[in-house]
């Protein structure tokens, strides 16, 4: 009897990815078990499922035989405080990694998201300004390739770069190159103090914040049609340093210092069933992106100091959505960035270009062909139908 026979069960009503039901679900409990499963499932199309926080975003798979659920691939294997690293299995909830004693994985992700899912999506949030994305915090990875082979890269030392490119390759690959089973992350000390500075201010104020060289950990913006934008700045460090820097920022922005973030902090600007896009651009073009979204009737939030923003629109007539997407994609192109559709109302996705123009697409196709020549893993879910 094969590992597929041992582990796979008939899929249930909830085992659906973007409207496409799976035939089977399997939950391996180790890297070796996952490798045996994948080797035995060579004729099946596969989608990886972690916490499911982003599973319904993106295009549907062209076909779906098997969901590999990582819920049993969970747990912190090691927390080496002296080396500022942690080793975690892919299905470990981010809540567990956010609660490490005395240290933090400074990666903003929902508590129910998983370590492997965060890496697969290259997750980040407000604090990417200071700490970077999952790609920046990952220093080692164990994966099972689509042929069932186990591969490891990186290590457990922050300065160890041996094999690091494999980790980068799998980060943000959306599960198209195989299964991540274990991650090694760089950690940071938990700050002794934090403060938020909130102000009603135009997006052009971001340049003043950065020019002041006060080392903020996050600079977020929230703007909607007919309302003045709000900027919120996170400051972390020692109690005295945070107090002084927050006071300086409050004077600079004519704002107030608070202990808590605004209610919209790290929250998507689209409602359930609405239209949501990720917009990127150079910093100097952030005001133009804000203007484009609010002029189109949407709300825009995100990291104004890194040029990574999210636009949201309430659910409406699907017929009007392609025009909105085209308008914002043109604005992102002028901003030297991109616009990616993350979610849209039912009936609006057919024929909608989720990704838009993607530089390096041919190289991405060659990588896919090399790692997954039969295109079994997450078929059609990535850019260009990869």
C-alpha positions as CSV (number, residue, x, y, z in Angstrom):
1,X,0.0,0.0,0.0
2,X,1.4,3.4,-1.0
3,X,1.6,6.6,1.1
4,X,-1.3,8.0,-1.0
5,X,-3.5,5.1,0.0
6,X,-2.4,5.5,3.7
7,X,-3.0,9.3,3.9
8,X,-5.5,10.4,1.3
9,X,-9.2,10.6,2.2
10,X,-12.1,11.7,0.1
11,X,-12.4,15.5,0.1
12,X,-15.3,17.1,1.9
13,X,-17.6,20.0,0.9
14,X,-15.2,22.6,2.3
15,X,-12.2,21.3,0.4
16,X,-12.5,23.8,-2.4
17,X,-10.0,26.2,-3.9
18,X,-11.5,29.3,-5.6
19,X,-14.6,27.3,-6.6
20,X,-12.8,24.2,-7.7
21,X,-13.5,21.1,-5.5
22,X,-10.7,18.6,-4.7
23,X,-11.1,14.9,-5.0
24,X,-8.8,14.0,-2.1
25,X,-7.1,15.5,1.0
26,X,-4.0,14.3,2.7
27,X,-2.2,15.6,5.8
28,X,1.4,14.2,6.1
29,X,3.0,14.5,9.6
30,X,6.7,14.7,8.5
31,X,8.9,15.7,5.6
32,X,9.6,12.0,4.9
33,X,5.9,11.2,4.9
34,X,5.2,14.2,2.6
35,X,7.9,13.0,0.2
36,X,6.4,9.5,0.0
37,X,3.0,11.0,-0.5
38,X,4.1,13.3,-3.3
39,X,6.1,10.5,-5.0
40,X,3.0,8.3,-4.9
41,X,0.8,11.0,-6.3
42,X,2.7,11.6,-9.5
43,X,-0.5,11.5,-11.7
44,X,-2.4,13.9,-9.5
45,X,-2.7,17.7,-9.6
46,X,-2.0,19.3,-6.2
47,X,-2.7,22.4,-4.2
48,X,-1.0,23.1,-0.8
49,X,-3.2,24.3,2.0
50,X,-1.9,25.9,5.2
51,X,-4.1,28.1,7.3
52,X,-6.2,29.0,4.3
53,X,-5.9,32.8,4.9
54,X,-5.0,33.4,1.2
55,X,-6.2,30.2,-0.4
56,X,-9.2,31.8,-2.0
57,X,-7.1,34.7,-3.5
58,X,-5.7,34.3,-6.9
59,X,-6.9,32.4,-10.0
60,X,-8.5,29.0,-9.5
61,X,-6.5,25.9,-10.4
62,X,-7.1,24.5,-13.8
63,X,-7.6,21.1,-12.2
64,X,-7.5,19.8,-8.6
65,X,-7.1,16.2,-7.5
66,X,-5.4,16.5,-4.2
67,X,-5.1,19.1,-1.4
68,X,-2.0,18.6,0.8
69,X,-3.0,20.0,4.2
70,X,0.0,21.0,6.4
71,X,-1.9,21.0,9.7
72,X,0.0,18.0,11.0
73,X,3.4,19.4,9.9
74,X,3.3,21.8,12.8
75,X,5.4,22.8,15.8
76,X,8.6,24.8,16.6
77,X,11.5,22.4,16.2
78,X,14.1,24.8,17.7
79,X,14.4,28.3,19.2
80,X,18.0,29.2,19.5
81,X,17.8,32.5,21.3
82,X,21.6,33.0,21.3
83,X,21.7,32.7,17.5
84,X,18.4,34.7,16.9
85,X,16.8,31.9,14.9
86,X,13.9,29.6,15.0
87,X,13.2,26.4,13.1
88,X,9.5,25.7,12.5
89,X,7.5,23.2,10.6
90,X,5.5,24.5,7.7
91,X,2.1,24.1,9.3
92,X,3.0,26.0,12.5
93,X,0.5,28.8,13.1
94,X,2.0,32.3,13.1
95,X,0.4,32.9,16.5
96,X,2.9,30.4,17.9
97,X,5.8,32.1,16.2
98,X,4.6,35.5,17.4
99,X,4.8,34.3,21.0
100,X,8.4,33.1,21.2
101,X,9.8,34.2,24.6
102,X,11.9,37.4,24.5
103,X,12.2,37.4,20.7
104,X,9.9,37.9,17.7
105,X,9.5,36.7,14.2
106,X,8.8,40.2,12.9
107,X,6.5,39.1,10.1
108,X,3.0,40.5,10.1
109,X,0.6,37.7,9.2
110,X,-2.8,36.6,10.5
111,X,-2.5,34.4,13.7
112,X,-4.1,31.5,11.8
113,X,-1.7,31.7,8.9
114,X,1.1,29.2,8.8
115,X,4.9,29.5,8.5
116,X,5.0,27.7,5.2
117,X,2.0,29.7,3.8
118,X,3.6,33.0,4.8
119,X,6.8,32.0,2.9
120,X,4.9,30.7,-0.1
121,X,3.0,34.0,-0.3
122,X,6.1,36.1,0.6
123,X,3.9,37.6,3.3
124,X,4.5,41.0,4.9
125,X,2.6,43.7,6.6
126,X,3.2,47.2,8.1
127,X,6.6,46.4,9.6
128,X,8.1,45.4,6.3
129,X,9.7,48.9,6.3
130,X,12.0,47.9,9.1
131,X,12.2,44.1,9.0
132,X,11.4,43.2,5.4
133,X,9.2,40.4,4.0
134,X,9.2,36.7,4.5
135,X,12.0,36.5,1.9
136,X,14.2,38.7,4.0
137,X,13.6,36.7,7.2
138,X,13.9,33.2,5.8
139,X,17.5,31.8,6.1
140,X,16.9,28.1,5.6
141,X,14.2,25.9,4.1
142,X,13.3,22.2,3.6
143,X,11.1,21.4,0.6
144,X,9.7,18.4,-1.2
145,X,10.0,18.8,-4.9
146,X,7.1,17.6,-7.2
147,X,9.1,14.4,-8.0
148,X,9.1,13.5,-4.3
149,X,12.7,14.4,-3.6
150,X,13.7,16.3,-0.4
151,X,15.9,19.4,-0.8
152,X,17.4,21.6,1.8
153,X,19.0,25.0,1.5
154,X,20.5,27.7,3.8
155,X,21.2,26.9,7.4
156,X,20.7,27.9,11.0
157,X,23.2,30.8,11.0
158,X,22.1,34.3,9.9
159,X,25.2,34.9,7.8
160,X,25.1,31.4,6.1
161,X,24.1,31.9,2.5
162,X,24.9,28.4,1.2
163,X,22.0,27.4,-1.0
164,X,20.0,30.5,-0.1
165,X,18.7,30.9,-3.7
166,X,16.5,27.9,-3.3
167,X,14.8,29.6,-0.3
168,X,14.3,32.7,-2.4
169,X,12.9,30.7,-5.3
170,X,10.2,29.0,-3.1
171,X,9.4,32.3,-1.3
172,X,6.4,33.8,-3.1
173,X,6.1,30.9,-5.6
174,X,2.5,30.3,-4.4
175,X,3.0,26.6,-4.0
176,X,3.8,26.1,-7.7
177,X,7.2,24.5,-7.2
178,X,6.5,21.9,-4.5
179,X,5.8,21.7,-0.8
180,X,7.7,23.6,1.9
181,X,7.9,21.4,5.0
182,X,10.3,23.4,7.3
183,X,11.5,27.0,7.6
184,X,14.4,28.6,9.5
185,X,13.7,32.2,10.3
186,X,15.8,35.1,11.6
187,X,14.5,36.6,14.8
188,X,14.7,40.0,16.4
189,X,14.5,41.1,20.0
190,X,11.1,42.2,21.2
191,X,11.2,46.0,21.5
192,X,11.1,47.4,25.0
193,X,8.6,50.1,24.0
194,X,6.3,50.9,21.1
195,X,4.2,54.0,20.2
196,X,2.0,55.0,17.3
197,X,1.8,58.5,15.9
198,X,-1.5,59.3,14.1
199,X,-2.2,62.4,12.0
200,X,-4.5,63.6,9.3
201,X,-2.0,64.4,6.6
202,X,-1.5,64.1,2.8
203,X,0.6,61.2,1.4
204,X,3.3,63.7,0.6
205,X,4.0,63.9,4.3
206,X,5.7,60.4,4.0
207,X,8.7,62.1,2.4
208,X,9.1,64.4,5.4
209,X,8.8,61.4,7.8
210,X,11.6,59.5,6.1
211,X,13.8,62.6,5.7
212,X,13.6,63.1,9.5
213,X,15.6,59.9,9.9
214,X,13.7,58.8,13.0
215,X,13.9,55.1,12.0
216,X,10.1,54.2,12.1
217,X,9.2,50.6,11.9
218,X,6.1,51.3,9.8
219,X,4.5,54.2,8.0
220,X,0.9,53.3,7.0
221,X,-1.8,55.3,5.2
222,X,-5.6,55.0,5.0
223,X,-7.5,57.1,2.5
224,X,-10.9,56.9,1.0
225,X,-13.1,59.1,-1.3
226,X,-14.3,62.3,0.4
227,X,-12.2,61.9,3.5
228,X,-8.8,63.3,4.3
229,X,-6.0,60.6,4.5
230,X,-4.7,59.4,7.8
231,X,-1.1,58.5,8.4
232,X,0.0,56.2,11.3
233,X,3.6,55.7,12.2
234,X,5.0,52.9,14.4
235,X,8.0,53.6,16.5
236,X,9.9,50.9,18.4
237,X,12.9,50.7,20.7
238,X,13.9,51.8,24.2
239,X,11.4,53.7,26.3
240,X,13.3,57.0,26.1
241,X,14.1,56.6,22.5
242,X,10.5,55.9,21.5
243,X,9.2,58.7,23.6
244,X,11.6,61.2,22.0
245,X,11.1,60.0,18.4
246,X,7.3,59.8,18.8
247,X,7.2,63.4,20.2
248,X,9.3,64.6,17.3
249,X,7.0,62.9,14.8
250,X,3.9,64.3,16.4
251,X,5.3,67.8,16.1
252,X,6.3,67.1,12.5
253,X,2.9,65.9,11.5
254,X,0.7,67.9,13.9
255,X,-0.5,64.5,15.2
256,X,-1.0,62.6,18.4
257,X,0.9,59.8,20.2
258,X,-1.1,56.7,21.2
259,X,-0.4,53.3,22.6
260,X,-2.6,51.5,20.1
261,X,-2.8,51.4,16.3
262,X,-5.8,52.7,14.4
263,X,-8.6,50.2,13.8
264,X,-7.7,50.0,10.1
265,X,-4.1,49.0,10.8
266,X,-3.0,45.9,8.9
267,X,-6.6,45.3,7.7
268,X,-7.6,44.8,4.0
269,X,-9.6,47.7,2.7
270,X,-12.1,45.5,0.8
271,X,-15.3,44.0,2.3
272,X,-16.2,40.3,1.8
273,X,-17.3,39.9,-1.8
274,X,-15.6,43.1,-2.8
275,X,-12.8,44.0,-5.2
276,X,-9.2,43.9,-3.8
277,X,-5.9,44.8,-5.5
278,X,-2.3,45.0,-4.5
279,X,-0.6,48.1,-6.0
280,X,3.1,48.9,-6.0
281,X,5.1,51.8,-7.1
282,X,8.1,54.0,-6.4
283,X,7.8,56.2,-3.3
284,X,7.5,59.4,-5.3
285,X,4.4,58.0,-7.0
286,X,2.5,57.0,-3.8
287,X,0.5,60.2,-3.8
288,X,-0.6,59.5,-7.4
289,X,-1.7,56.0,-6.5
290,X,-3.7,57.3,-3.6
291,X,-5.4,59.8,-5.9
292,X,-6.1,57.2,-8.5
293,X,-7.8,54.8,-6.1
294,X,-9.9,57.5,-4.2
295,X,-10.9,59.1,-7.5
296,X,-12.2,55.7,-8.6
297,X,-14.3,55.4,-5.5
298,X,-12.0,53.0,-3.5
299,X,-10.2,52.9,-0.3
300,X,-6.4,52.5,-0.2
301,X,-4.2,51.3,2.7
302,X,-0.8,50.0,3.2
303,X,2.9,50.8,3.5
304,X,3.2,54.3,2.1
305,X,7.0,54.3,2.9
306,X,7.7,51.2,0.8
307,X,5.3,51.7,-2.0
308,X,3.2,48.6,-1.3
309,X,-0.5,49.5,-1.1
310,X,-3.9,47.7,-1.2
311,X,-7.0,49.1,-2.8
312,X,-10.5,48.0,-2.0
313,X,-13.9,48.5,-3.5
314,X,-17.3,47.4,-2.3
315,X,-19.1,44.6,-4.3
316,X,-20.8,46.0,-7.3
317,X,-21.7,45.3,-10.9
318,X,-19.1,42.9,-12.3
319,X,-19.4,44.8,-15.6
320,X,-17.7,47.8,-14.1
321,X,-14.7,46.0,-12.6
322,X,-12.6,45.5,-15.7
323,X,-12.6,49.3,-16.2
324,X,-11.5,49.9,-12.6
325,X,-8.7,47.3,-12.9
326,X,-7.5,48.8,-16.2
327,X,-7.5,52.3,-14.6
328,X,-5.5,51.3,-11.6
329,X,-3.2,49.1,-13.6
330,X,-2.3,52.1,-15.8
331,X,-1.7,54.2,-12.7
332,X,0.6,51.5,-11.3
333,X,2.5,51.3,-14.5
334,X,3.0,55.0,-14.5
335,X,4.3,54.6,-10.9
336,X,6.8,52.0,-12.2
337,X,5.0,49.2,-10.3
338,X,2.3,46.7,-10.8
339,X,-1.4,46.0,-10.0
340,X,-2.5,42.5,-9.0
341,X,-6.1,41.5,-8.5
342,X,-6.4,39.6,-5.2
343,X,-10.1,39.1,-4.9
344,X,-13.2,40.1,-6.8
345,X,-17.0,39.6,-6.6
346,X,-18.6,36.4,-8.0
347,X,-19.1,36.7,-11.7
348,X,-16.3,39.2,-12.2
349,X,-13.3,36.9,-12.5
350,X,-14.1,35.3,-15.9
351,X,-11.7,36.8,-18.4
352,X,-10.2,39.2,-15.8
353,X,-6.4,39.4,-16.0
354,X,-5.4,38.9,-12.4
355,X,-1.6,39.6,-12.8
356,X,-1.2,42.0,-15.7
357,X,2.2,42.3,-17.4
358,X,4.9,40.3,-15.5
359,X,8.6,41.0,-16.2
360,X,10.7,37.8,-16.5
361,X,7.7,35.6,-17.2
362,X,9.6,33.4,-19.6
363,X,12.3,32.8,-17.0
364,X,9.6,31.9,-14.5
365,X,8.1,29.4,-17.0
366,X,11.5,27.8,-17.5
367,X,11.9,27.4,-13.7
368,X,8.4,25.8,-13.5
369,X,9.3,23.4,-16.3
370,X,12.5,22.4,-14.5
371,X,10.9,21.8,-11.1
372,X,7.5,20.7,-12.1
373,X,7.6,19.5,-15.7
374,X,4.1,18.0,-15.6
375,X,2.7,21.3,-14.2
376,X,0.9,19.4,-11.4
377,X,1.4,21.8,-8.5
378,X,-1.1,24.7,-8.3
379,X,-1.7,24.6,-12.1
380,X,-2.8,27.9,-13.4
381,X,-2.6,29.7,-10.1
382,X,0.4,31.9,-10.7
383,X,1.3,34.6,-13.2
384,X,0.9,33.8,-16.9
385,X,-1.1,30.7,-16.0
386,X,1.9,28.9,-14.5
